[in-house]
């Protein structure tokens, strides 16, 4: 019994420490104040904890859920658009509703599956590029802070790759704690205990095309579909419809407090579904419940985490967030450019997504998909047929 419980605790710790900085950076990029970002982080933790516990309990499978880390990175890239926090929250709501609809309407799920994987991965890689450059640009600006974080990341990567990012994030938090002790006023204005702040969503075409649609596609292609594949690789046939309805509904509910999206866990899912959770496959569902319960406990310190991050040296937390996404960027780029016959569409998608292009109020991620699909349809498909 203790082995699956411990595996669930480790799953939650790895998931939280590996990407909380990305979530904070993403929410603040689209207009959230520090207290609103803290609310969004807490909302994500609560909704993913409830969904993970409920799905694992009802299916007797180790179904773990997480916030959309690629989606949070996408928000960083969308931060330059001209819409406010309420419109961003409206886009979060629309994205969650679309996720829920993929469970209710099977043809919609098939439509998303029809988007070429190379184009979806290229869009994600382009979105991640700017954020992944931050650790290196900040290394030249604040080397005394970023240097130790990168050094720990490299050392742990050599001996325990799975713990490299959590270790680096822990060091970044330690530096932030020390720094905040010298900037008490900066952190004292924030509430240390977790608190949800209600947000009235507003809807605009710019936010829906610039945030909701790309967020939906990235979350489905980079989290939900791989998450299902991870579970299947360990012998679990998780219910697609129930999982999408649950995570979609959780995303909708969490959006009212600033949460952008939750989904099936992908990389960290292996910790709860694999051998770390014990030899008995029929008991590994306990790891899913344990992971959800552990997230609730982590949620209790979310306010303090945001307060410490607010008082940290400028650039440190974004640098840590970029470092956390290097692996995802590498995997996405590798997948996007692996097929020579689809390389042109992937390249244009990647470059446009990375450019920050905005036309008619529509963001780079939207135009990247349009351009990639157009080149794929008009040039590459014809070339393959000829």
BELWOUR-V890660 format. One record per residue. N is the residue number from 1. RES is the residue in one letter. SS is DSSP state (a for helix, b for strand, c for the rest). PHI is phi in degrees with one decimal (* if undefined). PSI is psi in radians with two decimals (999 if undefined). Layout:
BEGIN
((N,RES,SS,PHI,PSI) (N,RES,SS,PHI,PSI))
END
This chain:
BEGIN
((1,X,c,*,-0.65) (2,X,a,-68.9,-0.52) (3,X,a,-65.2,-0.86) (4,X,a,-65.4,-0.57) (5,X,a,-63.9,-0.81) (6,X,a,-63.8,-0.68) (7,X,a,-62.3,-0.67) (8,X,a,-66.4,-0.70) (9,X,a,-62.2,-0.78) (10,X,a,-64.4,-0.70) (11,X,a,-57.5,-0.80) (12,X,a,-66.9,-0.74) (13,X,a,-62.2,-0.80) (14,X,a,-63.9,-0.79) (15,X,a,-62.0,-0.73) (16,X,a,-71.9,-0.92) (17,X,a,-68.8,-0.42) (18,X,a,-76.6,-0.35) (19,X,a,-147.6,0.08) (20,X,a,-60.9,-0.57) (21,X,a,-67.0,-0.58) (22,X,a,-65.6,-0.74) (23,X,a,-62.7,-0.82) (24,X,a,-60.6,-0.77) (25,X,a,-63.7,-0.71) (26,X,a,-66.4,-0.81) (27,X,a,-64.6,-0.74) (28,X,a,-69.4,-0.50) (29,X,a,-66.2,-0.52) (30,X,c,-100.4,0.38) (31,X,c,110.3,-0.01) (32,X,c,-73.5,2.41) (33,X,c,-74.1,3.06) (34,X,a,-62.1,-0.72) (35,X,a,-70.1,-0.61) (36,X,a,-70.1,-0.64) (37,X,a,-65.4,-0.67) (38,X,a,-63.6,-0.69) (39,X,a,-63.9,-0.76) (40,X,a,-62.3,-0.72) (41,X,a,-62.1,-0.78) (42,X,a,-65.6,-0.69) (43,X,a,-63.3,-0.73) (44,X,a,-62.2,-0.76) (45,X,a,-61.7,-0.81) (46,X,a,-64.8,-0.82) (47,X,a,-68.3,-0.71) (48,X,a,-70.6,-0.55) (49,X,a,-65.5,-0.82) (50,X,a,-63.2,-0.78) (51,X,a,-64.0,-0.76) (52,X,a,-63.1,-0.77) (53,X,a,-63.7,-0.82) (54,X,a,-63.9,-0.82) (55,X,a,-65.5,-0.73) (56,X,a,-66.0,-0.73) (57,X,a,-65.7,-0.80) (58,X,a,-74.8,-0.61) (59,X,a,-94.6,-0.25) (60,X,c,56.9,0.68) (61,X,c,-128.4,2.65) (62,X,c,-79.2,1.19) (63,X,c,-89.2,1.87) (64,X,c,-102.8,2.55) (65,X,b,-118.8,2.81) (66,X,b,-153.7,2.90) (67,X,b,-75.3,2.77) (68,X,c,-80.5,1.72) (69,X,a,-66.4,-0.82) (70,X,a,-60.1,-0.60) (71,X,a,-64.6,-0.68) (72,X,a,-65.7,-0.67) (73,X,a,-64.5,-0.64) (74,X,a,-61.5,-0.63) (75,X,a,-62.9,-0.61) (76,X,a,-60.1,-0.75) (77,X,a,-70.2,-0.45) (78,X,a,-87.1,-0.03) (79,X,c,-63.7,-0.37) (80,X,c,-83.7,-0.09) (81,X,c,-73.2,2.82) (82,X,c,-96.0,1.24) (83,X,c,-146.3,2.77) (84,X,c,-97.7,-3.11) (85,X,a,-61.5,-0.72) (86,X,a,-63.2,-0.65) (87,X,a,-69.8,-0.64) (88,X,a,-62.2,-0.74) (89,X,a,-64.1,-0.67) (90,X,a,-59.6,-0.68) (91,X,a,-67.0,-0.66) (92,X,a,-59.4,-0.74) (93,X,a,-63.2,-0.78) (94,X,a,-62.6,-0.76) (95,X,a,-60.1,-0.78) (96,X,a,-61.9,-0.69) (97,X,a,-64.1,-0.68) (98,X,a,-65.5,-0.69) (99,X,a,-61.3,-0.77) (100,X,a,-62.6,-0.67) (101,X,a,-67.1,-0.49) (102,X,a,-65.3,-0.44) (103,X,a,-82.5,-0.56) (104,X,a,-84.9,-0.53) (105,X,c,-122.9,1.68) (106,X,a,-53.0,-0.69) (107,X,a,-58.3,-0.54) (108,X,a,-66.5,-0.68) (109,X,a,-63.4,-0.69) (110,X,a,-67.2,-0.59) (111,X,a,-63.5,-0.76) (112,X,a,-64.9,-0.67) (113,X,a,-65.6,-0.38) (114,X,c,-75.8,-0.30) (115,X,c,-66.4,2.16) (116,X,c,-54.6,2.33) (117,X,a,-58.4,-0.67) (118,X,a,-62.7,-0.67) (119,X,a,-70.7,-0.75) (120,X,a,-62.2,-0.73) (121,X,a,-69.8,-0.62) (122,X,a,-66.7,-0.69) (123,X,a,-62.8,-0.76) (124,X,a,-62.3,-0.77) (125,X,a,-62.0,-0.71) (126,X,a,-64.3,-0.71) (127,X,a,-63.4,-0.67) (128,X,a,-75.8,-0.41) (129,X,a,-55.4,-0.91) (130,X,a,-60.5,-0.70) (131,X,a,-68.7,-0.61) (132,X,a,-75.4,-0.24) (133,X,a,-80.7,-0.35) (134,X,a,-58.2,-0.78) (135,X,a,-55.8,-0.60) (136,X,a,-83.4,-0.59) (137,X,a,-69.9,-0.67) (138,X,a,-73.5,-0.42) (139,X,a,-61.4,-0.56) (140,X,a,-80.8,-0.32) (141,X,a,-95.2,-0.82) (142,X,c,-128.9,1.09) (143,X,a,-60.7,-0.51) (144,X,a,-67.4,-0.36) (145,X,a,-101.7,-0.81) (146,X,a,-75.1,-0.59) (147,X,a,-54.5,-0.91) (148,X,a,-60.7,-0.63) (149,X,a,-63.2,-0.81) (150,X,a,-68.0,-0.63) (151,X,a,-64.0,-0.79) (152,X,a,-62.9,-0.73) (153,X,a,-58.0,-0.80) (154,X,a,-66.9,-0.74) (155,X,a,-65.1,-0.84) (156,X,a,-67.8,-0.59) (157,X,a,-59.1,-0.58) (158,X,a,-72.5,-0.49) (159,X,a,-114.4,-0.55) (160,X,c,-145.3,1.33) (161,X,a,-53.1,-0.63) (162,X,a,-63.9,-0.46) (163,X,a,-101.1,0.08) (164,X,a,-62.5,-0.86) (165,X,a,-68.4,-0.83) (166,X,a,-56.1,-0.67) (167,X,a,-65.1,-0.75) (168,X,a,-64.2,-0.71) (169,X,a,-65.3,-0.65) (170,X,a,-63.7,-0.73) (171,X,a,-64.2,-0.73) (172,X,a,-61.3,-0.72) (173,X,a,-64.7,-0.70) (174,X,a,-60.8,-0.75) (175,X,a,-64.1,-0.70) (176,X,a,-64.0,-0.69) (177,X,a,-62.8,-0.80) (178,X,a,-61.9,-0.76) (179,X,a,-64.7,-0.70) (180,X,a,-66.2,-0.43) (181,X,c,-66.6,-0.37) (182,X,c,-97.6,-0.10) (183,X,c,-130.3,0.99) (184,X,a,-58.0,-0.69) (185,X,a,-61.9,-0.57) (186,X,a,-67.5,-0.60) (187,X,a,-94.4,-0.41) (188,X,a,-66.7,-0.41) (189,X,c,-74.8,-0.22) (190,X,c,-96.4,2.62) (191,X,c,-80.6,2.18) (192,X,c,-76.9,-0.51) (193,X,c,-83.5,2.60) (194,X,c,-65.9,2.50) (195,X,c,-151.7,2.39) (196,X,c,-92.9,2.31) (197,X,c,-112.2,2.10) (198,X,c,-69.6,2.36) (199,X,c,-124.0,2.29) (200,X,c,-84.3,1.99) (201,X,c,-71.2,2.51) (202,X,c,-123.3,2.66) (203,X,c,-121.7,2.31) (204,X,c,-142.5,2.62) (205,X,a,-60.3,-0.67) (206,X,a,-62.5,-0.78) (207,X,a,-71.5,-0.61) (208,X,a,-67.2,-0.78) (209,X,a,-77.8,-0.55) (210,X,a,-85.0,-0.44) (211,X,a,-122.0,-0.99) (212,X,a,-59.5,-0.91) (213,X,a,-66.7,-0.86) (214,X,a,-61.7,-0.67) (215,X,a,-61.8,-0.76) (216,X,a,-61.3,-0.84) (217,X,a,-66.2,-0.79) (218,X,a,-63.5,-0.74) (219,X,a,-64.4,-0.73) (220,X,a,-68.6,-0.85) (221,X,a,-74.6,-0.57) (222,X,a,-103.4,-0.18) (223,X,a,-127.9,-1.02) (224,X,a,-68.7,-0.82) (225,X,a,-65.7,-0.85) (226,X,a,-62.2,-0.61) (227,X,a,-60.2,-0.74) (228,X,a,-62.9,-0.71) (229,X,a,-64.9,-0.68) (230,X,a,-62.1,-0.81) (231,X,a,-62.3,-0.72) (232,X,a,-63.5,-0.62) (233,X,a,-65.4,-0.38) (234,X,c,-101.1,0.17) (235,X,c,94.5,0.25) (236,X,c,-111.0,2.20) (237,X,c,-101.1,1.51) (238,X,c,-70.2,2.53) (239,X,c,-72.1,2.02) (240,X,a,-63.1,-0.90) (241,X,a,-60.8,-0.84) (242,X,a,-63.3,-0.67) (243,X,a,-66.8,-0.74) (244,X,a,-69.9,-0.70) (245,X,a,-63.3,-0.76) (246,X,a,-66.4,-0.87) (247,X,a,-70.4,-0.58) (248,X,a,-66.2,-0.79) (249,X,a,-64.5,-0.69) (250,X,a,-62.4,-0.68) (251,X,a,-65.1,-0.71) (252,X,a,-63.2,-0.84) (253,X,a,-63.0,-0.77) (254,X,a,-66.5,-0.46) (255,X,a,-61.9,-0.54) (256,X,c,-67.0,-0.30) (257,X,c,-111.0,0.15) (258,X,c,103.3,0.08) (259,X,c,-78.6,2.39) (260,X,c,-87.0,-0.74) (261,X,c,-176.7,2.52) (262,X,b,-120.2,2.80) (263,X,b,-160.1,3.12) (264,X,b,-67.1,2.42) (265,X,c,-68.9,2.56) (266,X,c,-110.9,-1.33) (267,X,c,-64.9,-0.87) (268,X,c,-70.0,-0.26) (269,X,a,-60.9,-0.52) (270,X,a,-65.3,-0.45) (271,X,a,-67.0,-0.64) (272,X,a,-88.0,-0.47) (273,X,a,-96.5,-0.24) (274,X,c,-92.6,-2.88) (275,X,a,-65.3,-0.38) (276,X,a,-59.7,-0.42) (277,X,a,-90.9,0.16) (278,X,c,109.6,2.81) (279,X,c,-75.1,-0.39) (280,X,c,-89.5,1.89) (281,X,a,-61.7,-0.53) (282,X,a,-73.7,-0.19) (283,X,a,-108.3,-0.03) (284,X,c,-72.1,-0.26) (285,X,a,-59.9,-0.42) (286,X,a,-61.9,-0.56) (287,X,a,-64.3,-0.62) (288,X,a,-64.2,-0.73) (289,X,a,-67.5,-0.74) (290,X,a,-62.7,-0.68) (291,X,a,-62.4,-0.80) (292,X,a,-61.5,-0.76) (293,X,a,-63.9,-0.67) (294,X,a,-66.0,-0.63) (295,X,a,-62.6,-0.66) (296,X,a,-59.9,-0.77) (297,X,a,-64.3,-0.69) (298,X,a,-65.4,-0.57) (299,X,a,-62.1,-0.49) (300,X,c,-66.9,-0.37) (301,X,c,-105.5,0.14) (302,X,a,-63.4,-0.65) (303,X,a,-63.5,-0.72) (304,X,a,-67.5,-0.64) (305,X,a,-61.4,-0.79) (306,X,a,-66.8,-0.67) (307,X,a,-62.6,-0.75) (308,X,a,-66.3,-0.73) (309,X,a,-62.3,-0.62) (310,X,a,-65.3,-0.52) (311,X,c,-95.9,0.06) (312,X,c,-76.7,2.82) (313,X,c,-55.8,2.40) (314,X,c,-59.3,2.24) (315,X,c,98.5,-0.29) (316,X,a,-67.9,-0.88) (317,X,a,-66.1,-0.78) (318,X,a,-59.4,-0.63) (319,X,a,-64.6,-0.74) (320,X,a,-64.2,-0.66) (321,X,a,-63.3,-0.76) (322,X,a,-63.3,-0.68) (323,X,a,-62.8,-0.66) (324,X,a,-65.6,-0.41) (325,X,c,-100.6,0.03) (326,X,a,-60.0,-0.73) (327,X,a,-63.7,-0.72) (328,X,a,-65.3,-0.73) (329,X,a,-60.9,-0.81) (330,X,a,-60.7,-0.77) (331,X,a,-66.5,-0.70) (332,X,a,-67.1,-0.79) (333,X,a,-64.3,-0.72) (334,X,a,-61.3,-0.77) (335,X,a,-68.0,-0.71) (336,X,a,-62.3,-0.68) (337,X,c,-105.0,0.25) (338,X,c,-76.0,-0.41) (339,X,c,-107.2,1.95) (340,X,a,-57.7,-0.54) (341,X,a,-71.4,-0.30) (342,X,a,-117.1,0.26) (343,X,a,-70.9,-0.61) (344,X,a,-64.9,-0.84) (345,X,a,-63.6,-0.68) (346,X,a,-65.8,-0.72) (347,X,a,-64.1,-0.81) (348,X,a,-63.9,-0.71) (349,X,a,-60.1,-0.80) (350,X,a,-61.0,-0.85) (351,X,a,-65.5,-0.73) (352,X,a,-68.0,-0.73) (353,X,a,-62.5,-0.61) (354,X,a,-80.7,-0.28) (355,X,a,-76.7,-0.40) (356,X,c,76.7,0.30) (357,X,c,-57.3,2.38) (358,X,c,-134.0,2.14) (359,X,b,-131.5,2.26) (360,X,c,56.1,0.57) (361,X,c,79.2,0.03) (362,X,b,-99.4,2.34) (363,X,c,-79.9,3.05) (364,X,a,-63.3,-0.67) (365,X,a,-62.0,-0.68) (366,X,a,-64.4,-0.87) (367,X,a,-68.1,-0.51) (368,X,a,-63.0,-0.77) (369,X,a,-64.8,-0.76) (370,X,a,-60.6,-0.85) (371,X,a,-64.9,-0.77) (372,X,a,-62.1,-0.78) (373,X,a,-66.9,-0.64) (374,X,a,-64.2,-0.82) (375,X,a,-65.2,-0.70) (376,X,a,-60.0,-0.76) (377,X,a,-76.5,-0.77) (378,X,a,-85.7,-0.48) (379,X,a,-115.1,-1.03) (380,X,a,-67.6,-0.76) (381,X,a,-64.9,-0.64) (382,X,a,-66.4,-0.68) (383,X,a,-63.4,-0.71) (384,X,a,-67.4,-0.58) (385,X,a,-76.5,-0.49) (386,X,c,-80.0,999))
END
